[in-house]
Amino acid sequence: MYDIAVVGAGASGIVAAITAKRAYSKLSVLLIDALPKIGKKILATGNGRCNITNLKADGKSYNTKAVSSVIQTVSPEKVIEFFSSIGLECIADNESRIYPMSNTAASVLDCLRFEIERLGIEVLNDTKVTSVNKRNDCFVINDNIECRKVIVTTGGKAAPSQGSDGSGYALLKAFGHSVTHLYPGLVQLTVKENLKFLKGVKVKASVCLKSTSGKVLDKSVGEVLFADYGLSGIAVMDISRSVKDKNCICVLDILPDLSKESVIDFILKAKERNPSLLFEDALCGILPRKVGYLIIKNSGFNQDIRMNALKHNDIVRFVENMKNCSFTVKGTKGFENAQITIGGVDFSEFNQKTLESNKVNGLYCAGEILDVDAVCGGFNLQWAWSSGIVAGTYSALELIR
Ligand SMILES: Cc1cc2nc3c(=O)[nH]c(=O)nc-3n(C[C@H](O)[C@H](O)[C@H](O)COP(=O)(O)OP(=O)(O)OC[C@H]3O[C@@H](n4cnc5c(N)ncnc54)[C@H](O)[C@@H]3O)c2cc1C
């Protein structure tokens, strides 16, 4: 009989186990994962650098304000302190994103593993949990592991190759919890237009997702990366949560830092300076060549049009197209390529302070399995660490009070 079993050894589960054991060293804590090693996804985060948290994360950073208590209890500063306490120092970039000082995600996982070993937390790998039942006052996992408290931290459905295959939802449904509709989030968009020639080109753009009737569904500003299948980059990933099953249009302002008038002025000056220059060549001063070509094409010009052939109306039409460069969204690259899950176990069915289930005493939840999500930038891991620490703390406190 274990005091606490944590099901799922990702970001939230690992810190839940560490916090519970630190609360009282005599508690027996078991950490279970389906994969041969713990924390696989952590290694892939932040392009291998692990964007641990964001100093700007607060209750308003998420899809629901219900997270406020948990984020206030374990703020980004507390997360940084936690990592310092296990021997990992962090550093902020100029957008308040926090990374390990070593600049590598492997260090984050290493320090967590060393702490698990130091504390004597038992780890059970290669064990997929398919059932959790409550018998009298204890839980029985897979019909053979008994524990007094259980924390379910199995993640969502995003990136299933890293263990999060969505199997955790059934464990909570079996206790009467509800799961909202699930969509891939922070994911690339596939579009109808052929963008193969633009593959690999990056721009800073403002991105607006609209319904086919023109209603604005979501907005962001930042990097857009063109791919052979469609659009990627942080700004696109950030609005992908609003695609869901809808038909929509992704509209880019390719030069968000320049007003229409400034672009017109730039083109007029270029025309005056060198009237025989190809329009495409003149645009190299403000745009990647291939993007300039795309907008020349979208505006209905021949690729070899020269500056002296441009009339004022043509220039205005070009600038309109550049500021409203539209792509028809077919869908997303799916859960396989998504960083997070939109939707999850209904958060209102859990105590917002302790993360204990309102339906079943002794059952706790943390991390992405809950219906909590945010944009790129360290906010999702912040939720995983905060909620893991809260669930670990309160499950232990219940046992030692
Ligand atoms: C490529 C990528 C990059 C990312 N980069 C960042 C970033 O830089 N910053 C950021 O804030 N967020 C980032 N995220 C999102 C962030 O990684 C997740 O939100 C976070 O890891 C969720 O933590 P979790 O503990 O809830 O779930 P997970 O990390 O998904 O862990 C769940 C664990 O449970 C195990 N498991 C699942 N089902 C079972 C079962 N039935 N039985 C036993 N074990 C099970 C899995 O094997 C897994 O180890 C990224 C995500 C991806 C995919």
The ligand as an SDF file (V2000), in Angstrom:
LIG
                    3D

 53 58  0  0  0  0  0  0  0  0999 V2000
    7.2390   19.6520  -28.9350 C   0  0  0  0  0  0  0  0  0  0  0  0
    6.6700   20.3550  -27.7230 C   0  0  0  0  0  0  0  0  0  0  0  0
    7.3000   21.4880  -27.2460 C   0  0  0  0  0  0  0  0  0  0  0  0
    6.7680   22.1730  -26.1360 C   0  0  0  0  0  0  0  0  0  0  0  0
    7.4530   23.2410  -25.6530 N   0  0  0  0  0  0  0  0  0  0  0  0
    6.9750   23.8770  -24.5510 C   0  0  0  0  0  0  0  0  0  0  0  0
    7.7320   24.9300  -23.9500 C   0  0  0  0  0  0  0  0  0  0  0  0
    8.8750   25.2250  -24.3340 O   0  0  0  0  0  0  0  0  0  0  0  0
    7.1630   25.5900  -22.8900 N   0  0  0  0  0  0  0  0  0  0  0  0
    5.9100   25.2680  -22.4090 C   0  0  0  0  0  0  0  0  0  0  0  0
    5.4290   25.9270  -21.4910 O   0  0  0  0  0  0  0  0  0  0  0  0
    5.2200   24.2280  -22.9190 N   0  0  0  0  0  0  0  0  0  0  0  0
    5.7310   23.5140  -23.9550 C   0  0  0  0  0  0  0  0  0  0  0  0
    5.0420   22.4250  -24.4410 N   0  0  0  0  0  0  0  0  0  0  0  0
    3.8050   21.9890  -23.7450 C   0  0  0  0  0  0  0  0  0  0  0  0
    4.1910   21.2260  -22.4420 C   0  0  0  0  0  0  0  0  0  0  0  0
    5.2460   20.3380  -22.7350 O   0  0  0  0  0  0  0  0  0  0  0  0
    2.9960   20.4550  -21.8900 C   0  0  0  0  0  0  0  0  0  0  0  0
    1.9260   21.3440  -21.6620 O   0  0  0  0  0  0  0  0  0  0  0  0
    3.3830   19.7660  -20.5730 C   0  0  0  0  0  0  0  0  0  0  0  0
    4.4560   18.8660  -20.7880 O   0  0  0  0  0  0  0  0  0  0  0  0
    2.2140   19.0060  -19.9830 C   0  0  0  0  0  0  0  0  0  0  0  0
    2.6650   18.3150  -18.8510 O   0  0  0  0  0  0  0  0  0  0  0  0
    1.8460   17.1020  -18.2330 P   0  0  0  0  0  0  0  0  0  0  0  0
    2.6580   16.5890  -17.1020 O   0  0  0  0  0  0  0  0  0  0  0  0
    0.4700   17.5050  -17.9530 O   0  0  0  0  0  0  0  0  0  0  0  0
    1.7530   16.0130  -19.3850 O   0  0  0  0  0  0  0  0  0  0  0  0
    2.8850   15.2750  -20.2330 P   0  0  0  0  0  0  0  0  0  0  0  0
    4.1510   16.0480  -20.1880 O   0  0  0  0  0  0  0  0  0  0  0  0
    2.2770   14.9920  -21.5390 O   0  0  0  0  0  0  0  0  0  0  0  0
    3.1520   13.9190  -19.4320 O   0  0  0  0  0  0  0  0  0  0  0  0
    2.1920   12.9080  -19.3340 C   0  0  0  0  0  0  0  0  0  0  0  0
    2.9090   11.6200  -18.9270 C   0  0  0  0  0  0  0  0  0  0  0  0
    1.9330   10.6340  -18.6130 O   0  0  0  0  0  0  0  0  0  0  0  0
    2.2880    9.3960  -19.1910 C   0  0  0  0  0  0  0  0  0  0  0  0
    1.0530    8.6510  -19.4390 N   0  0  0  0  0  0  0  0  0  0  0  0
    0.0280    8.9870  -20.2540 C   0  0  0  0  0  0  0  0  0  0  0  0
   -0.9790    8.0980  -20.1690 N   0  0  0  0  0  0  0  0  0  0  0  0
   -0.5730    7.1590  -19.2500 C   0  0  0  0  0  0  0  0  0  0  0  0
   -1.1770    5.9930  -18.7330 C   0  0  0  0  0  0  0  0  0  0  0  0
   -2.4070    5.6160  -19.0960 N   0  0  0  0  0  0  0  0  0  0  0  0
   -0.4700    5.2680  -17.8450 N   0  0  0  0  0  0  0  0  0  0  0  0
    0.7690    5.6340  -17.4510 C   0  0  0  0  0  0  0  0  0  0  0  0
    1.3850    6.7560  -17.9130 N   0  0  0  0  0  0  0  0  0  0  0  0
    0.7220    7.5010  -18.7960 C   0  0  0  0  0  0  0  0  0  0  0  0
    3.0450    9.7610  -20.4420 C   0  0  0  0  0  0  0  0  0  0  0  0
    3.9200    8.7380  -20.8510 O   0  0  0  0  0  0  0  0  0  0  0  0
    3.7670   11.0470  -20.0400 C   0  0  0  0  0  0  0  0  0  0  0  0
    5.0640   10.7860  -19.5420 O   0  0  0  0  0  0  0  0  0  0  0  0
    5.5670   21.7140  -25.5170 C   0  0  0  0  0  0  0  0  0  0  0  0
    4.9590   20.5600  -25.9980 C   0  0  0  0  0  0  0  0  0  0  0  0
    5.5020   19.8760  -27.0820 C   0  0  0  0  0  0  0  0  0  0  0  0
    4.8460   18.6140  -27.5710 C   0  0  0  0  0  0  0  0  0  0  0  0
  1  2  1  0
  2  3  1  0
  2 52  2  0
  3  4  2  0
  4  5  1  0
  4 50  1  0
  5  6  2  0
  6  7  1  0
  6 13  1  0
  7  8  2  0
  7  9  1  0
  9 10  1  0
 10 11  2  0
 10 12  1  0
 12 13  2  0
 13 14  1  0
 14 15  1  0
 14 50  1  0
 15 16  1  0
 16 17  1  0
 16 18  1  0
 18 19  1  0
 18 20  1  0
 20 21  1  0
 20 22  1  0
 22 23  1  0
 23 24  1  0
 24 25  2  0
 24 26  1  0
 24 27  1  0
 27 28  1  0
 28 29  2  0
 28 30  1  0
 28 31  1  0
 31 32  1  0
 32 33  1  0
 33 34  1  0
 33 48  1  0
 34 35  1  0
 35 36  1  0
 35 46  1  0
 36 37  1  0
 36 45  1  0
 37 38  2  0
 38 39  1  0
 39 40  1  0
 39 45  2  0
 40 41  1  0
 40 42  2  0
 42 43  1  0
 43 44  2  0
 44 45  1  0
 46 47  1  0
 46 48  1  0
 48 49  1  0
 50 51  2  0
 51 52  1  0
 52 53  1  0
M  END
$$$$
